[in-house]
Amino acid sequence: MIAMLRRTPLGLTSLIFAATFVIVLPTARAAPDAGNTESTVRQADWGSCEQWLGNTSDIPAARCATVTVPVDYSKPDGAQAQLAVIKVPATGQRIGSLMINPGGPGQSAVDVVAGMAASFADNDITRHFDLVGFDPRGVGHSTPEVRCRTDAEFDAFRQDPLVDYSPAGVAHIEDIYRQYAAECLNKVGPEFLANVGTVNVARDMDVVRQALGDPQINYLGYSYGTELGTAYAQAFPQNIRAMVLDGAVDPQLDAVEKNVRQMASFQQAFTDFAKQCATVADCALGADPSKANDRYHALVDPLVAKPGPTQDPRGLSYQDAITGTANSLYTPRYWEFLANGLNALAHATPAEELLLLADEYQGRDKTGHYTNLQDAFTAVRCVDYVTPTDSAPWVEADKRIREVAPFMSYGEFTGFAPRDVCAFWPVPPTTTAYAATSPGPNKVVVVSTTHDPATPYQAGIDLARQLDASLISFEGTQHTVVFKGVQCVDTAIVNYFVNLTRPGDLHC
């Protein structure tokens, strides 16, 4: 998965709103409480990773383990969860562990760390640090998992455009949300569902630290991983050696404003794509980027009434066209696929690439099986934020988002909008919005990309200010940048992790 925060109506992985806008309205969030995890944590018993990863010949040194944590920290002897952990040992003089979270929430850190370790050449990071990833509670290879729907139910959900904002249409959408929330309660159970939030994952991270036998951790968090890192920095500042937060989420920002800003950033990324596409003779959006929004709607809006052709018998639904577009805007490497998919719609030929982009975004493999990424995303989001149960905030948000992100907004403003799925969530939230505080001098570096669609640049500026952190700014249109081949950024990050060299406010 692309490291990020994304969501569709029931949760893509980041704060994306497609035709149906999912708004979360937190009040002030209390900083996570450290609690007490320094007790009798056993060091992990490391063994093979084949049970999770299959063939590991490309990372022969990798070792995996499970770490046990209480589902409810107020009941340490109650139900337990098993966290999947991977460690790829340093090849040279070891400094410590570099713990990595790739985002989501819902993305498997075990899978991502395995991929990173296999692709990294011998460098100062792999020489000096054990690469470590753990799948948060309910996610990936950890058990129990958060899984609310079957593969067939997810396929069926994606066929509904969810764009009718008449009173009857809103009632239909909210019925889907109610049913989904009820299924999550039924399949996951109230205790586990109530305890999947970031405040507990931060405590889990400290248990993993102890199981590694490290007095402090080094941490690299992408997108949602910056939320987790910030929460850890509030609860366990003394246990941080060095922390890098890339694709920042501002914990004090009102969620409506956060989402409006994010949608404005997606519009900016779409405009950047349209400008690049306009230089190509057969661009389906035409040669005038100022008309790209209208041309885009002319291509995708008819899918509300009838899915577009694909070789896959599912066809291309409206929701999948929006999802595939959103996925492509996370990186310019995907712009070619978006251009091909839009051209296919323009010529009424199979739009396979847009469907594949949507499948990747939703965690669906070639056999039709889904990861639990989206279910975990929604479950974490719904306990991480306070969500109003009245309709007015969603109506107002719908109006504002149509103004700042017209390319993703279907139809006209009706004065009606569905409430968020979290308004129907069967367990209460566990955190509220808060202003972060610094864990100490030179403990944190924040990285923010100027045209990041999912985590707007300003959020990085604001988070760096709260944490008294250095800010590395990258000029580009993509989501996150660390260790993605930008030498200016990577050199500064390696020097920081290895030598604790503060990069200051750097522009790349």
C-alpha positions as CSV (number, residue, x, y, z in Angstrom):
1,M,0.0,0.0,0.0
2,I,1.0,3.6,-0.5
3,A,1.9,4.9,2.9
4,M,-1.0,7.3,3.7
5,L,-4.2,8.3,5.4
6,R,-7.0,7.6,3.0
7,R,-10.7,6.7,3.1
8,T,-13.7,6.2,1.0
9,P,-17.2,6.3,2.5
10,L,-16.4,3.4,4.8
11,G,-12.7,4.0,4.8
12,L,-10.1,4.0,1.9
13,T,-6.7,4.3,3.8
14,S,-6.2,8.4,4.5
15,L,-8.6,11.2,4.6
16,I,-10.0,10.9,1.1
17,F,-13.6,11.8,0.4
18,A,-15.0,10.6,-2.8
19,A,-18.6,11.4,-3.8
20,T,-19.8,10.7,-0.3
21,F,-17.9,12.9,2.2
22,V,-16.9,11.2,5.4
23,I,-16.3,13.9,8.0
24,V,-15.0,13.4,11.5
25,L,-15.5,16.3,14.0
26,P,-13.2,15.9,17.0
27,T,-13.2,18.1,20.0
28,A,-9.9,18.8,21.8
29,R,-8.0,15.6,21.9
30,A,-6.4,14.7,25.2
31,A,-2.7,13.8,24.9
32,P,-2.2,10.0,25.3
33,D,-1.5,8.9,28.8
34,A,1.6,6.9,29.2
35,G,0.1,4.5,31.7
36,N,2.5,1.7,32.8
37,T,4.0,-0.8,30.5
38,E,7.3,-1.2,32.3
39,S,6.5,-4.5,34.1
40,T,7.3,-8.0,33.2
41,V,7.5,-7.8,29.4
42,R,9.5,-10.8,28.1
43,Q,12.0,-10.3,25.3
44,A,10.7,-11.8,22.1
45,D,11.5,-15.3,20.9
46,W,12.6,-14.8,17.4
47,G,12.0,-17.5,14.7
48,S,11.1,-17.9,11.0
49,C,9.0,-15.4,9.1
50,E,7.7,-17.9,6.7
51,Q,4.3,-18.3,8.5
52,W,3.5,-14.7,7.4
53,L,5.7,-14.0,4.4
54,G,6.2,-17.3,2.7
55,N,9.6,-17.5,0.9
56,T,12.0,-15.2,2.7
57,S,15.1,-16.1,0.7
58,D,15.5,-12.4,-0.3
59,I,15.8,-11.5,3.4
60,P,17.4,-14.5,5.0
61,A,18.4,-12.7,8.2
62,A,14.8,-11.7,8.9
63,R,13.3,-13.0,12.2
64,C,9.7,-12.8,13.4
65,A,7.9,-13.1,16.7
66,T,4.7,-12.4,18.4
67,V,4.4,-10.1,21.3
68,T,1.4,-10.4,23.7
69,V,-0.4,-7.3,24.9
70,P,-3.6,-6.9,26.9
71,V,-6.7,-5.9,24.8
72,D,-7.7,-3.5,27.6
73,Y,-4.8,-2.1,29.5
74,S,-7.0,-1.5,32.5
75,K,-7.5,-5.3,32.6
76,P,-3.9,-6.7,32.2
77,D,-5.0,-10.2,33.1
78,G,-8.0,-10.1,30.7
79,A,-8.2,-10.9,27.0
80,Q,-4.9,-10.7,25.1
81,A,-3.8,-9.7,21.6
82,Q,-0.9,-11.1,19.6
83,L,1.2,-8.6,17.7
84,A,3.2,-9.8,14.7
85,V,6.7,-8.3,14.7
86,I,9.5,-8.6,12.2
87,K,13.2,-7.7,12.7
88,V,15.9,-7.6,10.1
89,P,19.2,-7.3,12.0
90,A,21.8,-4.6,11.3
91,T,24.6,-5.9,9.1
92,G,27.4,-3.8,10.8
93,Q,27.9,-1.8,14.0
94,R,24.5,-1.7,15.5
95,I,23.1,1.6,17.0
96,G,19.6,0.3,17.7
97,S,16.2,-0.6,16.3
98,L,14.5,1.5,13.6
99,M,10.8,0.9,14.0
100,I,8.7,1.7,10.9
101,N,5.0,2.3,10.5
102,P,3.8,2.6,6.9
103,G,0.5,4.3,7.5
104,G,-3.2,3.5,7.2
105,P,-4.3,2.8,9.9
106,G,-4.5,-0.7,8.7
107,Q,-1.3,-1.3,6.7
108,S,0.9,-4.2,7.6
109,A,4.3,-3.0,8.9
110,V,5.5,-6.6,8.7
111,D,4.9,-6.7,5.0
112,V,6.3,-3.3,4.3
113,V,9.5,-3.7,6.4
114,A,10.1,-7.0,4.6
115,G,9.8,-5.3,1.3
116,M,12.0,-2.4,2.4
117,A,14.7,-4.7,3.7
118,A,14.7,-6.7,0.4
119,S,15.0,-3.5,-1.7
120,F,17.5,-1.6,0.3
121,A,21.1,-1.8,-0.8
122,D,23.7,-2.1,1.8
123,N,23.7,1.4,3.4
124,D,24.1,3.2,6.6
125,I,20.6,2.5,7.7
126,T,20.8,-1.3,7.2
127,R,24.3,-1.4,8.6
128,H,23.5,0.4,11.9
129,F,19.9,-0.4,12.6
130,D,17.7,-3.4,13.0
131,L,14.7,-2.7,10.7
132,V,11.6,-3.5,12.8
133,G,7.9,-3.4,12.1
134,F,4.9,-4.6,14.1
135,D,1.4,-4.9,12.9
136,P,-0.9,-2.9,15.2
137,R,-3.6,-4.7,17.1
138,G,-6.3,-5.9,14.7
139,V,-4.1,-5.3,11.6
140,G,-2.3,-7.5,9.2
141,H,-0.8,-10.6,10.7
142,S,-1.7,-9.7,14.3
143,T,-4.6,-11.5,16.0
144,P,-7.4,-11.1,16.6
145,E,-8.0,-9.2,13.4
146,V,-10.6,-6.5,12.7
147,R,-12.7,-7.9,9.8
148,C,-16.2,-6.8,9.4
149,R,-17.3,-8.0,6.0
150,T,-16.8,-10.8,3.5
151,D,-15.1,-10.4,0.1
152,A,-18.5,-10.6,-1.6
153,E,-20.0,-7.9,0.7
154,F,-17.1,-5.6,-0.1
155,D,-17.4,-6.2,-3.8
156,A,-21.1,-5.4,-3.6
157,F,-20.5,-2.2,-1.5
158,R,-18.2,-0.9,-4.2
159,Q,-20.9,-1.1,-6.9
160,D,-23.1,1.4,-5.1
161,P,-22.2,5.0,-6.2
162,L,-23.5,6.5,-2.9
163,V,-24.1,9.9,-4.5
164,D,-27.8,10.4,-4.1
165,Y,-28.1,13.2,-1.5
166,S,-31.9,13.5,-1.6
167,P,-33.6,12.7,1.7
168,A,-34.3,9.1,0.4
169,G,-30.8,8.7,-0.9
170,V,-29.2,9.9,2.4
171,A,-31.4,7.4,4.3
172,H,-30.2,4.7,2.0
173,I,-26.5,5.6,2.6
174,E,-27.0,5.8,6.3
175,D,-28.7,2.4,6.3
176,I,-25.6,0.9,4.7
177,Y,-23.5,2.5,7.5
178,R,-25.7,1.2,10.2
179,Q,-25.5,-2.3,8.9
180,Y,-21.8,-2.1,8.5
181,A,-21.3,-0.8,12.1
182,A,-23.6,-3.6,13.4
183,E,-21.5,-6.2,11.4
184,C,-18.3,-4.9,12.9
185,L,-19.7,-5.2,16.4
186,N,-21.0,-8.7,15.7
187,K,-17.8,-10.0,14.1
188,V,-15.2,-8.3,16.2
189,G,-16.9,-7.9,19.5
190,P,-17.3,-4.9,21.7
191,E,-14.2,-5.2,23.9
192,F,-11.7,-5.5,21.0
193,L,-13.5,-2.9,18.9
194,A,-13.4,-0.4,21.7
195,N,-9.6,-0.8,22.2
196,V,-8.2,-0.6,18.7
197,G,-7.4,3.1,18.8
198,T,-4.1,4.8,18.5
199,V,-3.8,5.5,22.3
200,N,-3.5,1.7,22.8
201,V,-1.3,1.2,19.8
202,A,1.2,3.7,21.2
203,R,1.3,1.6,24.4
204,D,1.7,-1.5,22.4
205,M,4.7,0.1,20.6
206,D,6.4,0.6,24.0
207,V,5.8,-3.1,24.9
208,V,7.4,-4.0,21.6
209,R,10.3,-1.8,22.4
210,Q,10.8,-3.7,25.7
211,A,10.4,-7.0,23.9
212,L,13.3,-5.9,21.6
213,G,15.4,-5.2,24.6
214,D,16.0,-1.6,23.7
215,P,16.1,1.3,26.2
216,Q,15.0,3.7,23.4
217,I,13.7,3.4,19.8
218,N,14.3,5.1,16.6
219,Y,11.1,5.6,14.6
220,L,10.0,6.4,11.1
221,G,6.3,7.0,10.6
222,Y,4.6,7.7,7.3
223,S,1.2,9.4,7.2
224,Y,-1.0,7.8,9.9
225,G,2.3,6.6,11.3
226,T,2.9,10.3,12.2
227,E,-0.2,10.2,14.3
228,L,1.1,7.1,16.1
229,G,4.5,8.6,16.4
230,T,3.1,11.8,17.9
231,A,1.0,9.8,20.3
232,Y,4.1,7.8,21.4
233,A,6.1,11.1,21.8
234,Q,3.4,12.4,24.2
235,A,3.3,9.2,26.2
236,F,6.9,8.0,26.2
237,P,9.2,10.9,25.4
238,Q,12.0,9.5,27.4
239,N,12.0,6.3,25.2
240,I,12.8,8.1,21.9
241,R,16.3,8.4,20.5
242,A,15.3,9.8,17.1
243,M,11.9,10.1,15.3
244,V,11.1,11.0,11.7
245,L,7.5,11.8,10.8
246,D,6.8,12.0,7.1
247,G,3.4,13.1,5.8
248,A,2.3,14.8,8.9
249,V,-1.2,14.8,10.5
250,D,-1.8,17.7,12.9
251,P,-3.4,16.3,16.0
252,Q,-4.9,19.6,17.1
253,L,-6.7,20.4,13.8
254,D,-10.5,20.2,13.8
255,A,-11.4,17.3,11.6
256,V,-13.7,19.3,9.3
257,E,-11.0,21.8,8.6
258,K,-8.5,18.9,8.2
259,N,-10.7,17.2,5.7
260,V,-11.5,20.4,3.8
261,R,-7.8,21.2,3.5
262,Q,-7.0,17.7,2.4
263,M,-9.6,17.8,-0.3
264,A,-8.1,21.1,-1.5
265,S,-4.8,19.3,-1.6
266,F,-6.2,16.5,-3.7
267,Q,-7.7,19.2,-6.1
268,Q,-4.2,20.7,-6.3
269,A,-2.7,17.3,-7.2
270,F,-5.4,16.7,-9.8
271,T,-4.7,20.1,-11.3
272,D,-1.0,19.2,-11.4
273,F,-1.9,15.9,-13.2
274,A,-4.1,17.8,-15.6
275,K,-1.4,20.2,-16.5
276,Q,1.0,17.4,-17.2
277,C,-1.6,15.4,-19.1
278,A,-2.4,18.5,-21.3
279,T,1.1,18.3,-22.8
280,V,0.2,14.9,-24.3
281,A,-1.7,14.9,-27.6
282,D,-4.4,12.3,-26.6
283,C,-5.1,13.4,-23.1
284,A,-8.7,12.7,-22.3
285,L,-8.9,15.8,-20.2
286,G,-8.0,18.0,-23.1
287,A,-5.3,20.6,-23.7
288,D,-6.8,23.3,-21.4
289,P,-6.2,22.4,-17.7
290,S,-8.8,25.0,-16.7
291,K,-11.5,22.7,-18.2
292,A,-10.2,19.5,-16.7
293,N,-12.8,19.3,-13.9
294,D,-15.7,19.5,-16.3
295,R,-14.0,17.0,-18.7
296,Y,-13.4,14.6,-15.8
297,H,-17.0,14.7,-14.8
298,A,-18.1,14.1,-18.3
299,L,-16.1,10.9,-18.2
300,V,-16.9,9.5,-14.7
301,D,-20.4,10.8,-13.9
302,P,-22.2,8.5,-16.4
303,L,-20.8,5.6,-14.3
304,V,-23.4,6.4,-11.6
305,A,-26.1,5.0,-13.9
306,K,-24.1,2.3,-15.6
307,P,-20.6,0.8,-14.9
308,G,-18.0,1.2,-17.6
309,P,-16.6,-1.8,-19.5
310,T,-13.7,-3.8,-18.1
311,Q,-12.3,-7.2,-18.9
312,D,-13.2,-8.1,-15.3
313,P,-16.9,-9.0,-15.1
314,R,-17.4,-6.4,-12.3
315,G,-17.1,-3.5,-14.6
316,L,-15.9,-0.1,-13.5
317,S,-18.3,1.5,-11.0
318,Y,-18.5,5.2,-10.2
319,Q,-17.1,4.6,-6.8
320,D,-14.1,2.6,-8.2
321,A,-13.4,5.3,-10.8
322,I,-13.1,7.9,-8.0
323,T,-11.1,5.5,-5.9
324,G,-8.7,4.7,-8.8
325,T,-8.3,8.4,-9.5
326,A,-7.5,9.1,-5.9
327,N,-5.0,6.3,-5.7
328,S,-3.1,7.6,-8.8
329,L,-2.7,11.1,-7.3
330,Y,-0.5,9.8,-4.5
331,T,2.5,9.5,-6.8
332,P,3.3,10.8,-10.3
333,R,4.4,7.2,-11.1
334,Y,0.7,6.3,-11.3
335,W,-0.3,9.3,-13.5
336,E,0.3,7.2,-16.7
337,F,-2.2,4.6,-15.5
338,L,-4.8,7.3,-14.7
339,A,-4.3,8.9,-18.1
340,N,-4.8,5.4,-19.7
341,G,-7.9,4.7,-17.7
342,L,-9.5,8.1,-18.5
343,N,-8.7,7.6,-22.2
344,A,-10.4,4.2,-22.0
345,L,-13.5,5.8,-20.6
346,A,-13.4,8.4,-23.4
347,H,-13.3,5.8,-26.1
348,A,-15.7,3.3,-24.3
349,T,-13.0,0.6,-24.1
350,P,-12.2,-1.5,-21.1
351,A,-10.9,0.8,-18.3
352,E,-8.9,-2.0,-16.6
353,E,-6.2,0.3,-15.2
354,L,-8.7,2.4,-13.2
355,L,-10.2,-0.8,-11.7
356,L,-6.8,-2.2,-10.8
357,L,-5.9,1.1,-9.1
358,A,-9.1,0.9,-7.1
359,D,-8.4,-2.8,-6.2
360,E,-4.9,-1.9,-5.0
361,Y,-6.4,1.0,-2.9
362,Q,-9.0,-1.2,-1.4
363,G,-6.6,-4.1,-0.7
364,R,-8.2,-6.6,-3.1
365,D,-5.9,-9.2,-4.7
366,K,-6.2,-11.0,-8.0
367,T,-8.2,-13.9,-6.4
368,G,-10.8,-11.4,-5.2
369,H,-9.7,-11.6,-1.5
370,Y,-9.4,-8.4,0.5
371,T,-7.0,-7.6,3.3
372,N,-8.6,-6.2,6.4
373,L,-7.0,-2.8,5.8
374,Q,-10.3,-0.9,5.2
375,D,-12.1,-2.5,8.1
376,A,-9.2,-1.7,10.4
377,F,-9.0,1.8,9.1
378,T,-12.6,2.5,9.9
379,A,-12.5,0.9,13.3
380,V,-9.5,2.9,14.4
381,R,-10.8,6.1,13.0
382,C,-14.1,5.7,14.8
383,V,-12.5,5.4,18.2
384,D,-9.8,8.0,17.5
385,Y,-12.2,10.9,17.0
386,V,-15.4,12.2,18.6
387,T,-18.1,12.1,15.9
388,P,-21.3,14.2,16.1
389,T,-24.5,12.4,15.5
390,D,-26.5,15.3,14.0
391,S,-26.5,16.0,10.3
392,A,-25.6,19.7,10.2
393,P,-21.8,19.2,10.2
394,W,-21.9,16.9,7.2
395,V,-24.1,19.3,5.2
396,E,-21.8,22.2,5.9
397,A,-18.7,20.1,5.0
398,D,-20.4,18.9,1.8
399,K,-20.9,22.5,0.8
400,R,-17.3,23.5,1.6
401,I,-15.7,20.5,0.0
402,R,-17.6,21.1,-3.2
403,E,-16.0,24.5,-3.4
404,V,-12.4,23.4,-2.8
405,A,-12.5,20.1,-4.6
406,P,-14.9,20.3,-7.5
407,F,-13.3,17.5,-9.5
408,M,-14.5,14.9,-6.9
409,S,-17.9,16.4,-6.1
410,Y,-20.9,14.8,-7.8
411,G,-24.0,16.7,-8.7
412,E,-25.4,19.9,-7.1
413,F,-25.5,20.8,-3.4
414,T,-28.8,19.6,-2.1
415,G,-28.7,20.8,1.5
416,F,-28.7,17.1,2.7
417,A,-25.7,14.8,3.4
418,P,-25.3,11.5,5.2
419,R,-23.8,11.3,8.6
420,D,-20.4,9.6,9.0
421,V,-20.4,5.9,9.6
422,C,-18.7,6.7,12.9
423,A,-22.0,8.4,14.0
424,F,-23.4,4.9,14.1
425,W,-20.4,3.3,15.7
426,P,-21.3,0.9,18.6
427,V,-18.4,1.8,20.9
428,P,-17.3,5.2,22.2
429,P,-14.2,7.1,21.1
430,T,-11.1,6.9,23.3
431,T,-9.2,10.1,22.4
432,T,-10.0,13.7,21.4
433,A,-8.0,16.4,19.7
434,Y,-4.9,17.8,21.4
435,A,-1.9,20.1,20.9
436,A,1.2,18.0,20.8
437,T,4.2,18.9,23.0
438,S,7.9,18.4,22.3
439,P,9.5,15.2,23.6
440,G,12.8,17.0,23.9
441,P,15.5,18.8,21.8
442,N,16.4,17.1,18.6
443,K,14.1,14.2,19.2
444,V,11.9,14.7,16.1
445,V,12.3,15.6,12.4
446,V,9.1,16.3,10.4
447,V,9.1,15.9,6.6
448,S,6.3,17.6,4.5
449,T,5.8,17.7,0.8
450,T,4.5,20.9,-0.8
451,H,1.8,19.3,-2.9
452,D,1.1,16.2,-0.9
453,P,-2.5,15.3,-1.6
454,A,-3.3,13.4,1.5
455,T,-1.4,15.2,4.2
456,P,-1.3,18.9,3.3
457,Y,2.0,20.7,3.6
458,Q,0.7,23.1,6.2
459,A,0.0,20.2,8.6
460,G,3.8,19.4,8.6
461,I,4.6,23.0,9.3
462,D,2.2,23.1,12.3
463,L,3.3,19.7,13.7
464,A,6.9,20.7,13.5
465,R,6.1,23.8,15.5
466,Q,4.3,21.9,18.2
467,L,7.1,19.3,18.5
468,D,9.9,21.8,18.3
469,A,11.1,19.7,15.4
470,S,13.3,20.4,12.3
471,L,11.2,20.6,9.2
472,I,12.3,19.2,5.9
473,S,10.2,20.6,3.0
474,F,10.2,18.7,-0.3
475,E,8.9,20.4,-3.5
476,G,6.8,17.9,-5.2
477,T,3.3,16.3,-5.9
478,Q,3.3,13.0,-4.0
479,H,2.4,11.5,-0.6
480,T,5.6,11.1,1.6
481,V,9.1,11.1,0.3
482,V,11.6,9.6,2.8
483,F,13.7,6.7,1.2
484,K,12.0,7.2,-2.2
485,G,15.1,8.2,-4.0
486,V,15.3,12.0,-3.3
487,Q,18.9,12.3,-2.3
488,C,18.6,15.7,-0.6
489,V,15.9,14.3,1.8
490,D,17.5,10.8,2.2
491,T,21.0,12.2,3.0
492,A,19.6,14.4,5.7
493,I,17.5,11.6,7.2
494,V,20.4,9.1,7.3
495,N,22.7,11.6,8.9
496,Y,20.0,12.3,11.5
497,F,19.3,8.7,12.4
498,V,23.0,7.7,12.4
499,N,24.7,10.7,13.8
500,L,21.8,12.7,15.4
501,T,22.7,15.6,13.1
502,R,19.9,18.1,13.3
503,P,19.0,19.0,9.7
504,G,17.4,22.3,10.6
505,D,14.7,23.7,8.3
506,L,15.8,22.3,5.0
507,H,14.2,22.7,1.5
508,C,14.7,20.0,-1.1
